[in-house]
């Protein structure tokens, strides 16, 4: 669960920038529609060793591959959610950062403590 919130926190700026109409300094130019999906597909596996380090430390490679695939799915799914929020709320989407960070910290701390016992 903390992996999903970490992906959400990292894909939120990507969704915001992808919806910015003058991203390149010239009005009317924007990112191609596939670029944010590539970024989100990469964000999940990059965050996986950081967030799911306990699960990866005790597993073998055969278990790590599904974890990284699931992390990539979380990355794309979190971008879809972020994009929907940004399209509806514009700059007001910033109010979701604080609660998402709190939930991320709580779930990652609970996950770390459950493995230590």
N, CA, C and O atoms as a GROMACS GRO file, in nm:
protein
  468
    1UNK      N    1   0.082  -0.119   0.000
    1UNK     CA    2   0.000   0.000   0.000
    1UNK      C    3   0.087   0.125   0.000
    1UNK      O    4   0.054   0.224  -0.066
    2UNK      N    5   0.197   0.122   0.074
    2UNK     CA    6   0.284   0.240   0.075
    2UNK      C    7   0.347   0.261  -0.062
    2UNK      O    8   0.378   0.375  -0.098
    3UNK      N    9   0.367   0.154  -0.140
    3UNK     CA   10   0.420   0.168  -0.276
    3UNK      C   11   0.323   0.249  -0.363
    3UNK      O   12   0.366   0.332  -0.442
    4UNK      N   13   0.195   0.224  -0.348
    4UNK     CA   14   0.095   0.296  -0.427
    4UNK      C   15   0.094   0.445  -0.391
    4UNK      O   16   0.084   0.530  -0.480
    5UNK      N   17   0.105   0.478  -0.264
    5UNK     CA   18   0.106   0.619  -0.225
    5UNK      C   19   0.237   0.687  -0.265
    5UNK      O   20   0.236   0.805  -0.300
    6UNK      N   21   0.348   0.616  -0.260
    6UNK     CA   22   0.474   0.673  -0.307
    6UNK      C   23   0.468   0.702  -0.457
    6UNK      O   24   0.516   0.806  -0.503
    7UNK      N   25   0.409   0.611  -0.532
    7UNK     CA   26   0.393   0.633  -0.676
    7UNK      C   27   0.300   0.752  -0.702
    7UNK      O   28   0.325   0.832  -0.792
    8UNK      N   29   0.194   0.762  -0.624
    8UNK     CA   30   0.101   0.875  -0.640
    8UNK      C   31   0.173   1.007  -0.616
    8UNK      O   32   0.155   1.103  -0.691
    9UNK      N   33   0.255   1.012  -0.511
    9UNK     CA   34   0.327   1.136  -0.479
    9UNK      C   35   0.427   1.172  -0.589
    9UNK      O   36   0.452   1.291  -0.612
   10UNK      N   37   0.484   1.074  -0.656
   10UNK     CA   38   0.581   1.102  -0.762
   10UNK      C   39   0.517   1.127  -0.898
   10UNK      O   40   0.574   1.198  -0.980
   11UNK      N   41   0.400   1.072  -0.922
   11UNK     CA   42   0.335   1.094  -1.052
   11UNK      C   43   0.246   1.217  -1.053
   11UNK      O   44   0.205   1.262  -1.160
   12UNK      N   45   0.216   1.271  -0.938
   12UNK     CA   46   0.133   1.392  -0.934
   12UNK      C   47   0.198   1.509  -1.007
   12UNK      O   48   0.130   1.577  -1.084
   13UNK      N   49   0.328   1.536  -0.987
   13UNK     CA   50   0.389   1.643  -1.066
   13UNK      C   51   0.393   1.613  -1.216
   13UNK      O   52   0.380   1.704  -1.298
   14UNK      N   53   0.410   1.486  -1.252
   14UNK     CA   54   0.410   1.449  -1.394
   14UNK      C   55   0.274   1.480  -1.456
   14UNK      O   56   0.267   1.534  -1.566
   15UNK      N   57   0.167   1.445  -1.385
   15UNK     CA   58   0.032   1.474  -1.436
   15UNK      C   59   0.009   1.625  -1.446
   15UNK      O   60  -0.054   1.672  -1.540
   16UNK      N   61   0.058   1.699  -1.348
   16UNK     CA   62   0.040   1.844  -1.350
   16UNK      C   63   0.117   1.906  -1.467
   16UNK      O   64   0.064   1.992  -1.538
   17UNK      N   65   0.241   1.862  -1.488
   17UNK     CA   66   0.321   1.916  -1.598
   17UNK      C   67   0.266   1.874  -1.734
   17UNK      O   68   0.273   1.951  -1.830
   18UNK      N   69   0.212   1.754  -1.743
   18UNK     CA   70   0.156   1.707  -1.870
   18UNK      C   71   0.034   1.788  -1.910
   18UNK      O   72   0.003   1.798  -2.029
   19UNK      N   73  -0.036   1.845  -1.814
   19UNK     CA   74  -0.155   1.925  -1.843
   19UNK      C   75  -0.124   2.074  -1.856
   19UNK      O   76  -0.214   2.154  -1.881
   20UNK      N   77   0.002   2.112  -1.839
   20UNK     CA   78   0.039   2.252  -1.854
   20UNK      C   79   0.043   2.287  -2.003
   20UNK      O   80   0.117   2.224  -2.078
   21UNK      N   81  -0.034   2.386  -2.047
   21UNK     CA   82  -0.042   2.414  -2.190
   21UNK      C   83   0.085   2.476  -2.248
   21UNK      O   84   0.117   2.452  -2.365
   22UNK      N   85   0.158   2.554  -2.172
   22UNK     CA   86   0.278   2.618  -2.225
   22UNK      C   87   0.403   2.565  -2.158
   22UNK      O   88   0.487   2.641  -2.110
   23UNK      N   89   0.416   2.434  -2.155
   23UNK     CA   90   0.527   2.367  -2.087
   23UNK      C   91   0.661   2.400  -2.152
   23UNK      O   92   0.761   2.414  -2.082
   24UNK      N   93   0.663   2.412  -2.282
   24UNK     CA   94   0.787   2.436  -2.354
   24UNK      C   95   0.815   2.584  -2.376
   24UNK      O   96   0.905   2.619  -2.452
   25UNK      N   97   0.739   2.672  -2.313
   25UNK     CA   98   0.760   2.814  -2.329
   25UNK      C   99   0.687   2.875  -2.447
   25UNK      O  100   0.687   2.996  -2.465
   26UNK      N  101   0.624   2.791  -2.527
   26UNK     CA  102   0.548   2.839  -2.642
   26UNK      C  103   0.405   2.792  -2.628
   26UNK      O  104   0.380   2.674  -2.606
   27UNK      N  105   0.310   2.884  -2.640
   27UNK     CA  106   0.170   2.843  -2.625
   27UNK      C  107   0.131   2.738  -2.730
   27UNK      O  108   0.172   2.744  -2.845
   28UNK      N  109   0.051   2.645  -2.685
   28UNK     CA  110  -0.001   2.543  -2.776
   28UNK      C  111   0.082   2.417  -2.785
   28UNK      O  112   0.037   2.317  -2.840
   29UNK      N  113   0.204   2.419  -2.732
   29UNK     CA  114   0.286   2.299  -2.734
   29UNK      C  115   0.273   2.227  -2.600
   29UNK      O  116   0.269   2.290  -2.495
   30UNK      N  117   0.268   2.098  -2.605
   30UNK     CA  118   0.262   2.018  -2.483
   30UNK      C  119   0.331   1.884  -2.508
   30UNK      O  120   0.378   1.857  -2.619
   31UNK      N  121   0.337   1.804  -2.406
   31UNK     CA  122   0.399   1.672  -2.419
   31UNK      C  123   0.315   1.584  -2.510
   31UNK      O  124   0.193   1.601  -2.516
   32UNK      N  125   0.377   1.489  -2.581
   32UNK     CA  126   0.298   1.385  -2.646
   32UNK      C  127   0.225   1.303  -2.540
   32UNK      O  128   0.272   1.293  -2.426
   33UNK      N  129   0.114   1.246  -2.573
   33UNK     CA  130   0.030   1.178  -2.474
   33UNK      C  131   0.097   1.055  -2.413
   33UNK      O  132   0.059   1.014  -2.303
   34UNK      N  133   0.193   0.995  -2.480
   34UNK     CA  134   0.255   0.873  -2.429
   34UNK      C  135   0.368   0.899  -2.331
   34UNK      O  136   0.405   0.808  -2.256
   35UNK      N  137   0.426   1.018  -2.328
   35UNK     CA  138   0.541   1.048  -2.242
   35UNK      C  139   0.509   1.032  -2.093
   35UNK      O  140   0.588   0.969  -2.023
   36UNK      N  141   0.398   1.085  -2.041
   36UNK     CA  142   0.371   1.065  -1.898
   36UNK      C  143   0.355   0.918  -1.859
   36UNK      O  144   0.390   0.879  -1.748
   37UNK      N  145   0.304   0.836  -1.950
   37UNK     CA  146   0.290   0.694  -1.920
   37UNK      C  147   0.427   0.626  -1.911
   37UNK      O  148   0.446   0.535  -1.830
   38UNK      N  149   0.520   0.668  -1.994
   38UNK     CA  150   0.656   0.613  -1.985
   38UNK      C  151   0.720   0.652  -1.852
   38UNK      O  152   0.780   0.569  -1.785
   39UNK      N  153   0.705   0.780  -1.814
   39UNK     CA  154   0.758   0.824  -1.685
   39UNK      C  155   0.696   0.745  -1.570
   39UNK      O  156   0.767   0.700  -1.480
   40UNK      N  157   0.564   0.728  -1.574
   40UNK     CA  158   0.498   0.656  -1.464
   40UNK      C  159   0.535   0.508  -1.463
   40UNK      O  160   0.542   0.446  -1.357
   41UNK      N  161   0.558   0.452  -1.580
   41UNK     CA  162   0.601   0.312  -1.587
   41UNK      C  163   0.739   0.295  -1.526
   41UNK      O  164   0.769   0.189  -1.470
   42UNK      N  165   0.823   0.396  -1.535
   42UNK     CA  166   0.957   0.390  -1.477
   42UNK      C  167   0.959   0.425  -1.328
   42UNK      O  168   1.042   0.374  -1.254
   43UNK      N  169   0.868   0.510  -1.285
   43UNK     CA  170   0.865   0.554  -1.146
   43UNK      C  171   0.840   0.438  -1.050
   43UNK      O  172   0.906   0.429  -0.946
   44UNK      N  173   0.748   0.350  -1.084
   44UNK     CA  174   0.714   0.237  -0.996
   44UNK      C  175   0.833   0.148  -0.964
   44UNK      O  176   0.863   0.126  -0.846
   45UNK      N  177   0.903   0.094  -1.066
   45UNK     CA  178   1.018   0.009  -1.035
   45UNK      C  179   1.135   0.084  -0.970
   45UNK      O  180   1.213   0.023  -0.897
   46UNK      N  181   1.148   0.214  -0.994
   46UNK     CA  182   1.253   0.290  -0.928
   46UNK      C  183   1.224   0.301  -0.779
   46UNK      O  184   1.315   0.293  -0.697
   47UNK      N  185   1.098   0.320  -0.743
   47UNK     CA  186   1.061   0.332  -0.602
   47UNK      C  187   1.052   0.198  -0.530
   47UNK      O  188   1.059   0.194  -0.407
   48UNK      N  189   1.036   0.090  -0.603
   48UNK     CA  190   1.016  -0.041  -0.540
   48UNK      C  191   1.126  -0.081  -0.443
   48UNK      O  192   1.095  -0.124  -0.332
   49UNK      N  193   1.254  -0.068  -0.478
   49UNK     CA  194   1.357  -0.107  -0.379
   49UNK      C  195   1.359  -0.017  -0.256
   49UNK      O  196   1.398  -0.061  -0.148
   50UNK      N  197   1.315   0.108  -0.272
   50UNK     CA  198   1.313   0.198  -0.158
   50UNK      C  199   1.198   0.168  -0.064
   50UNK      O  200   1.215   0.165   0.058
   51UNK      N  201   1.081   0.145  -0.121
   51UNK     CA  202   0.961   0.126  -0.039
   51UNK      C  203   0.947  -0.018   0.007
   51UNK      O  204   0.911  -0.043   0.122
   52UNK      N  205   0.974  -0.113  -0.081
   52UNK     CA  206   0.953  -0.254  -0.048
   52UNK      C  207   1.085  -0.325  -0.019
   52UNK      O  208   1.102  -0.442  -0.053
   53UNK      N  209   1.178  -0.254   0.044
   53UNK     CA  210   1.310  -0.311   0.069
   53UNK      C  211   1.305  -0.432   0.160
   53UNK      O  212   1.383  -0.526   0.144
   54UNK      N  213   1.214  -0.431   0.256
   54UNK     CA  214   1.204  -0.546   0.349
   54UNK      C  215   1.157  -0.671   0.275
   54UNK      O  216   1.208  -0.780   0.297
   55UNK      N  217   1.058  -0.653   0.188
   55UNK     CA  218   1.007  -0.768   0.114
   55UNK      C  219   1.111  -0.820   0.015
   55UNK      O  220   1.122  -0.940  -0.006
   56UNK      N  221   1.186  -0.729  -0.045
   56UNK     CA  222   1.288  -0.771  -0.141
   56UNK      C  223   1.409  -0.832  -0.073
   56UNK      O  224   1.478  -0.914  -0.134
   57UNK      N  225   1.436  -0.795   0.050
   57UNK     CA  226   1.554  -0.846   0.120
   57UNK      C  227   1.539  -0.993   0.158
   57UNK      O  228   1.639  -1.065   0.165
   58UNK      N  229   1.418  -1.038   0.182
   58UNK     CA  230   1.399  -1.176   0.228
   58UNK      C  231   1.353  -1.269   0.117
   58UNK      O  232   1.333  -1.388   0.141
   59UNK      N  233   1.336  -1.219   0.000
   59UNK     CA  234   1.288  -1.300  -0.111
   59UNK      C  235   1.401  -1.333  -0.208
   59UNK      O  236   1.508  -1.271  -0.206
   60UNK      N  237   1.375  -1.429  -0.290
   60UNK     CA  238   1.470  -1.464  -0.395
   60UNK      C  239   1.430  -1.390  -0.523
   60UNK      O  240   1.327  -1.322  -0.527
   61UNK      N  241   1.510  -1.404  -0.625
   61UNK     CA  242   1.485  -1.334  -0.751
   61UNK      C  243   1.351  -1.372  -0.812
   61UNK      O  244   1.285  -1.288  -0.874
   62UNK      N  245   1.309  -1.496  -0.795
   62UNK     CA  246   1.180  -1.538  -0.851
   62UNK      C  247   1.064  -1.462  -0.788
   62UNK      O  248   0.960  -1.446  -0.852
   63UNK      N  249   1.079  -1.417  -0.665
   63UNK     CA  250   0.974  -1.338  -0.602
   63UNK      C  251   0.991  -1.189  -0.629
   63UNK      O  252   0.894  -1.113  -0.620
   64UNK      N  253   1.111  -1.147  -0.662
   64UNK     CA  254   1.136  -1.004  -0.686
   64UNK      C  255   1.078  -0.958  -0.819
   64UNK      O  256   1.033  -0.844  -0.831
   65UNK      N  257   1.077  -1.044  -0.918
   65UNK     CA  258   1.026  -1.005  -1.050
   65UNK      C  259   0.877  -0.967  -1.042
   65UNK      O  260   0.840  -0.862  -1.095
   66UNK      N  261   0.791  -1.047  -0.978
   66UNK     CA  262   0.651  -1.003  -0.967
   66UNK      C  263   0.635  -0.875  -0.886
   66UNK      O  264   0.544  -0.796  -0.911
   67UNK      N  265   0.723  -0.853  -0.788
   67UNK     CA  266   0.714  -0.729  -0.710
   67UNK      C  267   0.744  -0.608  -0.799
   67UNK      O  268   0.677  -0.506  -0.787
   68UNK      N  269   0.843  -0.619  -0.887
   68UNK     CA  270   0.875  -0.508  -0.976
   68UNK      C  271   0.767  -0.489  -1.083
   68UNK      O  272   0.739  -0.376  -1.123
   69UNK      N  273   0.707  -0.596  -1.129
   69UNK     CA  274   0.596  -0.584  -1.224
   69UNK      C  275   0.477  -0.516  -1.157
   69UNK      O  276   0.414  -0.428  -1.216
   70UNK      N  277   0.447  -0.556  -1.034
   70UNK     CA  278   0.339  -0.492  -0.959
   70UNK      C  279   0.370  -0.345  -0.935
   70UNK      O  280   0.280  -0.261  -0.939
   71UNK      N  281   0.496  -0.313  -0.909
   71UNK     CA  282   0.536  -0.173  -0.889
   71UNK      C  283   0.515  -0.092  -1.016
   71UNK      O  284   0.473   0.024  -1.008
   72UNK      N  285   0.543  -0.150  -1.132
   72UNK     CA  286   0.519  -0.079  -1.259
   72UNK      C  287   0.370  -0.055  -1.280
   72UNK      O  288   0.330   0.051  -1.329
   73UNK      N  289   0.288  -0.152  -1.244
   73UNK     CA  290   0.143  -0.136  -1.254
   73UNK      C  291   0.095  -0.026  -1.160
   73UNK      O  292   0.010   0.055  -1.197
   74UNK      N  293   0.149  -0.024  -1.038
   74UNK     CA  294   0.115   0.084  -0.944
   74UNK      C  295   0.153   0.220  -0.999
   74UNK      O  296   0.080   0.317  -0.980
   75UNK      N  297   0.266   0.228  -1.067
   75UNK     CA  298   0.310   0.355  -1.124
   75UNK      C  299   0.213   0.408  -1.228
   75UNK      O  300   0.176   0.525  -1.225
   76UNK      N  301   0.171   0.321  -1.319
   76UNK     CA  302   0.077   0.363  -1.424
   76UNK      C  303  -0.060   0.394  -1.364
   76UNK      O  304  -0.124   0.492  -1.401
   77UNK      N  305  -0.106   0.310  -1.272
   77UNK     CA  306  -0.237   0.333  -1.209
   77UNK      C  307  -0.237   0.464  -1.130
   77UNK      O  308  -0.336   0.537  -1.131
   78UNK      N  309  -0.128   0.493  -1.062
   78UNK     CA  310  -0.123   0.618  -0.986
   78UNK      C  311  -0.119   0.739  -1.079
   78UNK      O  312  -0.170   0.845  -1.044
   79UNK      N  313  -0.058   0.724  -1.197
   79UNK     CA  314  -0.062   0.836  -1.292
   79UNK      C  315  -0.204   0.859  -1.342
   79UNK      O  316  -0.246   0.974  -1.356
   80UNK      N  317  -0.277   0.753  -1.367
   80UNK     CA  318  -0.416   0.769  -1.413
   80UNK      C  319  -0.499   0.842  -1.308
   80UNK      O  320  -0.577   0.930  -1.341
   81UNK      N  321  -0.481   0.805  -1.181
   81UNK     CA  322  -0.553   0.873  -1.072
   81UNK      C  323  -0.507   1.018  -1.061
   81UNK      O  324  -0.589   1.108  -1.047
   82UNK      N  325  -0.376   1.040  -1.068
   82UNK     CA  326  -0.322   1.177  -1.061
   82UNK      C  327  -0.373   1.263  -1.176
   82UNK      O  328  -0.409   1.379  -1.156
   83UNK      N  329  -0.377   1.206  -1.295
   83UNK     CA  330  -0.424   1.281  -1.411
   83UNK      C  331  -0.571   1.318  -1.397
   83UNK      O  332  -0.612   1.428  -1.433
   84UNK      N  333  -0.651   1.225  -1.344
   84UNK     CA  334  -0.793   1.255  -1.323
   84UNK      C  335  -0.811   1.366  -1.220
   84UNK      O  336  -0.896   1.454  -1.237
   85UNK      N  337  -0.732   1.361  -1.113
   85UNK     CA  338  -0.742   1.466  -1.010
   85UNK      C  339  -0.696   1.601  -1.064
   85UNK      O  340  -0.761   1.703  -1.037
   86UNK      N  341  -0.587   1.603  -1.138
   86UNK     CA  342  -0.537   1.729  -1.193
   86UNK      C  343  -0.635   1.787  -1.294
   86UNK      O  344  -0.654   1.908  -1.299
   87UNK      N  345  -0.698   1.701  -1.375
   87UNK     CA  346  -0.792   1.753  -1.474
   87UNK      C  347  -0.916   1.814  -1.408
   87UNK      O  348  -0.976   1.906  -1.463
   88UNK      N  349  -0.954   1.764  -1.292
   88UNK     CA  350  -1.072   1.816  -1.223
   88UNK      C  351  -1.040   1.933  -1.131
   88UNK      O  352  -1.118   2.028  -1.123
   89UNK      N  353  -0.926   1.928  -1.062
   89UNK     CA  354  -0.899   2.024  -0.956
   89UNK      C  355  -0.795   2.130  -0.990
   89UNK      O  356  -0.782   2.228  -0.917
   90UNK      N  357  -0.720   2.113  -1.100
   90UNK     CA  358  -0.613   2.206  -1.140
   90UNK      C  359  -0.513   2.227  -1.026
   90UNK      O  360  -0.458   2.129  -0.976
   91UNK      N  361  -0.487   2.351  -0.983
   91UNK     CA  362  -0.388   2.376  -0.879
   91UNK      C  363  -0.434   2.333  -0.740
   91UNK      O  364  -0.352   2.315  -0.651
   92UNK      N  365  -0.563   2.315  -0.721
   92UNK     CA  366  -0.615   2.274  -0.590
   92UNK      C  367  -0.578   2.129  -0.556
   92UNK      O  368  -0.605   2.083  -0.445
   93UNK      N  369  -0.517   2.058  -0.651
   93UNK     CA  370  -0.479   1.919  -0.627
   93UNK      C  371  -0.370   1.910  -0.520
   93UNK      O  372  -0.345   1.802  -0.466
   94UNK      N  373  -0.307   2.020  -0.489
   94UNK     CA  374  -0.201   2.022  -0.388
   94UNK      C  375  -0.252   1.978  -0.251
   94UNK      O  376  -0.173   1.934  -0.167
   95UNK      N  377  -0.382   1.990  -0.227
   95UNK     CA  378  -0.436   1.950  -0.097
   95UNK      C  379  -0.426   1.799  -0.075
   95UNK      O  380  -0.436   1.754   0.039
   96UNK      N  381  -0.404   1.720  -0.180
   96UNK     CA  382  -0.393   1.576  -0.166
   96UNK      C  383  -0.251   1.532  -0.129
   96UNK      O  384  -0.231   1.417  -0.089
   97UNK      N  385  -0.154   1.620  -0.141
   97UNK     CA  386  -0.015   1.583  -0.114
   97UNK      C  387   0.006   1.552   0.035
   97UNK      O  388   0.069   1.452   0.069
   98UNK      N  389  -0.044   1.637   0.122
   98UNK     CA  390  -0.027   1.617   0.266
   98UNK      C  391  -0.088   1.487   0.316
   98UNK      O  392  -0.019   1.408   0.379
   99UNK      N  393  -0.218   1.463   0.289
   99UNK     CA  394  -0.277   1.336   0.334
   99UNK      C  395  -0.211   1.213   0.271
   99UNK      O  396  -0.195   1.110   0.337
  100UNK      N  397  -0.172   1.222   0.144
  100UNK     CA  398  -0.105   1.108   0.079
  100UNK      C  399   0.030   1.081   0.144
  100UNK      O  400   0.068   0.966   0.162
  101UNK      N  401   0.102   1.187   0.180
  101UNK     CA  402   0.231   1.170   0.246
  101UNK      C  403   0.213   1.110   0.385
  101UNK      O  404   0.291   1.024   0.426
  102UNK      N  405   0.111   1.154   0.458
  102UNK     CA  406   0.084   1.098   0.590
  102UNK      C  407   0.050   0.950   0.582
  102UNK      O  408   0.101   0.871   0.661
  103UNK      N  409  -0.035   0.912   0.488
  103UNK     CA  410  -0.071   0.771   0.472
  103UNK      C  411   0.052   0.690   0.429
  103UNK      O  412   0.072   0.578   0.475
  104UNK      N  413   0.134   0.747   0.340
  104UNK     CA  414   0.256   0.679   0.299
  104UNK      C  415   0.348   0.652   0.418
  104UNK      O  416   0.399   0.542   0.434
  105UNK      N  417   0.368   0.754   0.501
  105UNK     CA  418   0.455   0.736   0.618
  105UNK      C  419   0.398   0.636   0.718
  105UNK      O  420   0.472   0.554   0.773
  106UNK      N  421   0.267   0.641   0.740
  106UNK     CA  422   0.205   0.546   0.833
  106UNK      C  423   0.214   0.402   0.784
  106UNK      O  424   0.250   0.312   0.860
  107UNK      N  425   0.182   0.380   0.656
  107UNK     CA  426   0.184   0.244   0.604
  107UNK      C  427   0.325   0.190   0.593
  107UNK      O  428   0.348   0.071   0.618
  108UNK      N  429   0.421   0.274   0.556
  108UNK     CA  430   0.559   0.224   0.548
  108UNK      C  431   0.616   0.195   0.686
  108UNK      O  432   0.691   0.099   0.703
  109UNK      N  433   0.580   0.275   0.785
  109UNK     CA  434   0.625   0.249   0.922
  109UNK      C  435   0.562   0.122   0.977
  109UNK      O  436   0.630   0.042   1.040
  110UNK      N  437   0.434   0.103   0.953
  110UNK     CA  438   0.368  -0.020   0.997
  110UNK      C  439   0.427  -0.142   0.929
  110UNK      O  440   0.444  -0.247   0.992
  111UNK      N  441   0.458  -0.129   0.801
  111UNK     CA  442   0.520  -0.240   0.730
  111UNK      C  443   0.658  -0.275   0.783
  111UNK      O  444   0.692  -0.392   0.795
  112UNK      N  445   0.736  -0.173   0.816
  112UNK     CA  446   0.869  -0.198   0.872
  112UNK      C  447   0.861  -0.262   1.010
  112UNK      O  448   0.938  -0.352   1.042
  113UNK      N  449   0.768  -0.215   1.090
  113UNK     CA  450   0.755  -0.271   1.225
  113UNK      C  451   0.700  -0.413   1.225
  113UNK      O  452   0.735  -0.493   1.311
  114UNK      N  453   0.615  -0.445   1.128
  114UNK     CA  454   0.559  -0.581   1.125
  114UNK      C  455   0.666  -0.683   1.086
  114UNK      O  456   0.659  -0.799   1.127
  115UNK      N  457   0.763  -0.641   1.007
  115UNK     CA  458   0.870  -0.733   0.967
  115UNK      C  459   0.972  -0.751   1.078
  115UNK      O  460   1.030  -0.858   1.091
  116UNK      N  461   0.994  -0.647   1.158
  116UNK     CA  462   1.095  -0.654   1.264
  116UNK      C  463   1.055  -0.751   1.375
  116UNK      O  464   1.144  -0.809   1.439
  117UNK      N  465   0.928  -0.770   1.401
  117UNK     CA  466   0.885  -0.855   1.512
  117UNK      C  467   0.892  -1.000   1.481
  117UNK      O  468   0.859  -1.083   1.566
   0.00000   0.00000   0.00000
